[in-house]
Each structure stands twice: as C-alpha cells, then as structure tokens.
C-alpha cells in the first residue's frame, strides 16, 4: 500500500469527501490554466488525477 493510500485510509468519510471536492476544484483550475498558458511543471495535472483516484478509492472502501 502506498504512502498516500495509507494516509487516505486514516481519514474519516467527511474528511475524504471534503478532500475530493477540494481536489476536483483544484484540478479544474489547473486544467483551465494549462489550456490558457504554458505551465512550468507539466506533471501537475496527472499527479492531481492520481491523488483524486486514491481518495475516491479510499472513500469507496470506507463506505462499503
């Protein structure tokens, strides 16, 4: 289990839901910014997507 998955599994359902909402907003902003201008770090969007996937996986495991 990766470090980020361990951290996510220790959070409560409410914390996970809040993190998912925050990360989705941040991902939307980054997507718009990357389409408008050139980013210095081009790997930010894929990294945020992976973080979102980890959070959603942990959230689904907690709910079931």
Residue, then its C-alpha position, 0 to 999 in steps of 0.5 A: x500500500x502506498x504512502x498516500x493510500x495509507x494516509x487516505x485510509x486514516x481519514x474519516x468519510x467527511x474528511x475524504x469527501x471534503x478532500x475530493x471536492x477540494x481536489x476536483x476544484x483544484x484540478x479544474x483550475x489547473x486544467x483551465x490554466x494549462x489550456x490558457x498558458x504554458x505551465x512550468x511543471x507539466x506533471x501537475x495535472x496527472x499527479x492531481x488525477x492520481x491523488x483524486x483516484x486514491x481518495x475516491x478509492x479510499x472513500x469507496x472502501x470506507x463506505x462499503 
